[in-house]
Amino acid sequence: MSILEQKTFISHIPPFDKLQEPELKTVVDAMDIAYFRKGEYLSRYTK
């Protein structure tokens, strides 16, 4: 996904849709895209 696609996508999702252009750019520049398989754990809690 390109930076422009990320920006377009995120700009339609609350609360990001309320950000001004410079703030939105900061968010998009800091984003990392990761893909996970269905059922894959992002983190597991163990005691």
ZAMIFI-762086 format. One line per field, with one value per residue: x, y, z of N, C-alpha, C in turn; residue number from 1; residue in three letters. Coordinates in Angstrom, 1 decimal. Atoms other than C-alpha are relative to their C-alpha. Layout:
N
n_x c(X; ...)
n_y c(Y; ...)
n_z c(Z; ...)
ca_x c(X; ...)
ca_y c(Y; ...)
ca_z c(Z; ...)
c_x c(X; ...)
c_y c(Y; ...)
c_z c(Z; ...)
i c(NUM; ...)
aa c(ala; ...)
***
This chain:
47
n_x c(0.9; -0.8; 0.3; 1.2; 1.1; 0.1; 0.6; 1.4; 0.8; 0.1; 0.7; 1.5; 0.3; -0.1; 0.0; -1.0; 0.7; 0.0; -1.3; -0.4; -1.0; -1.4; 0.1; 0.2; -1.3; -0.8; 0.5; -0.3; -1.4; -0.4; 0.7; -0.6; 1.0; -0.4; 1.0; 0.1; 0.9; 1.2; -0.3; -1.3; -0.1; -0.9; -0.7; 0.6; -0.1; -0.3; -0.3)
n_y c(-1.2; -1.2; -1.1; -0.7; 0.9; 0.0; -1.3; 0.0; 0.9; -0.4; -1.3; 0.2; 0.8; -0.8; -1.4; -0.6; -0.9; -1.4; -0.5; -0.9; 0.6; 0.3; 1.1; 1.2; 0.4; 0.5; 1.3; 1.0; 0.3; 0.8; 1.2; 1.2; 0.9; 1.4; 0.9; 1.2; 1.0; 0.2; 0.9; -0.2; -0.9; -1.1; 0.0; 1.0; -0.3; 1.2; -0.2)
n_z c(0.0; 0.1; -1.0; 0.4; -0.3; -1.5; -0.4; 0.4; -0.8; -1.4; -0.1; 0.0; -1.2; -1.3; -0.1; 1.0; 1.0; -0.5; 0.1; 1.0; 0.9; -0.6; -1.0; 0.7; 0.5; -1.1; -0.3; 1.2; 0.0; -1.1; 0.2; 0.6; 0.5; -0.2; 0.5; -0.9; 0.4; -0.8; -1.1; -0.5; -1.2; 0.0; -1.3; -0.9; -1.5; -0.8; -1.4)
ca_x c(0.0; 1.5; 1.7; -1.0; -3.3; -2.6; -3.5; -6.7; -7.8; -7.0; -8.5; -12.0; -11.8; -12.8; -11.1; -8.5; -11.1; -10.9; -7.2; -5.8; -3.4; -0.1; -1.4; -2.6; 0.8; 2.4; 0.2; 0.7; 4.4; 4.5; 2.3; 3.6; 1.5; 1.5; -0.4; -1.6; -3.2; -6.7; -6.4; -2.9; -2.1; -0.6; 0.2; -0.5; -1.2; 0.5; 0.7)
ca_y c(0.0; 3.3; 6.4; 8.1; 5.0; 4.9; 8.6; 8.2; 5.2; 6.5; 10.0; 8.4; 6.6; 8.4; 10.0; 10.5; 12.1; 15.2; 15.7; 18.6; 17.9; 18.3; 16.1; 13.5; 13.4; 12.9; 9.9; 8.3; 8.8; 7.0; 4.1; 0.6; -1.8; -5.5; -8.4; -11.3; -14.6; -15.3; -16.9; -15.7; -14.2; -10.8; -11.3; -14.1; -13.6; -16.3; -16.6)
ca_z c(0.0; -1.0; 1.3; -0.7; -0.4; 3.4; 3.7; 1.7; 3.7; 7.1; 6.4; 6.2; 9.6; 12.9; 14.7; 11.9; 9.7; 12.0; 11.5; 9.6; 6.7; 8.7; 11.5; 9.1; 7.4; 10.8; 11.5; 8.0; 8.2; 11.5; 10.3; 9.7; 7.7; 8.8; 7.4; 9.6; 8.7; 9.9; 13.4; 13.9; 17.4; 17.6; 21.3; 23.8; 27.5; 29.6; 33.3)
c_x c(0.9; -0.4; -1.3; -1.3; -0.3; -0.7; -1.4; -0.8; -0.2; -0.8; -1.5; -0.4; 0.1; 1.0; 1.0; -0.6; -0.1; 1.3; 0.2; 1.1; 1.4; -0.1; -0.2; 1.3; 0.9; -0.4; 0.4; 1.5; 0.5; -0.6; 0.9; -1.2; 0.5; -1.2; 0.0; -1.0; -1.2; 0.4; 1.4; 0.0; 1.0; 0.8; -0.8; 0.3; 0.3; 0.3; 1.3)
c_y c(1.2; 1.0; 0.7; -0.9; -0.1; 1.2; 0.0; -0.9; 0.5; 1.3; -0.2; -0.7; 1.0; -0.6; 0.7; 0.9; 1.4; 0.7; 1.0; -0.6; -0.3; -1.1; -1.4; -0.6; -0.6; -1.4; -1.0; -0.3; -0.9; -1.4; -1.1; -0.9; -1.4; -0.8; -1.3; -1.0; -0.1; -1.0; 0.2; 1.0; 1.1; 0.0; -1.1; 0.3; -1.4; 0.4; -0.7)
c_z c(0.0; 1.1; -0.3; 0.3; 1.5; 0.4; -0.4; 0.9; 1.4; 0.2; 0.0; 1.3; 1.3; 0.9; -1.0; -1.0; 0.5; 0.0; -1.1; -0.8; 0.6; 1.0; -0.6; -0.6; 1.1; 0.3; -1.1; 0.0; 1.1; -0.1; -0.5; -0.4; 0.2; -0.4; 0.9; -0.6; 0.9; 1.1; 0.6; 1.3; -0.2; 1.3; 0.8; 1.4; 0.6; 1.4; 0.4)
i c(1; 2; 3; 4; 5; 6; 7; 8; 9; 10; 11; 12; 13; 14; 15; 16; 17; 18; 19; 20; 21; 22; 23; 24; 25; 26; 27; 28; 29; 30; 31; 32; 33; 34; 35; 36; 37; 38; 39; 40; 41; 42; 43; 44; 45; 46; 47)
aa c(met; ser; ile; leu; glu; gln; lys; thr; phe; ile; ser; his; ile; pro; pro; phe; asp; lys; leu; gln; glu; pro; glu; leu; lys; thr; val; val; asp; ala; met; asp; ile; ala; tyr; phe; arg; lys; gly; glu; tyr; leu; ser; arg; tyr; thr; lys)
***
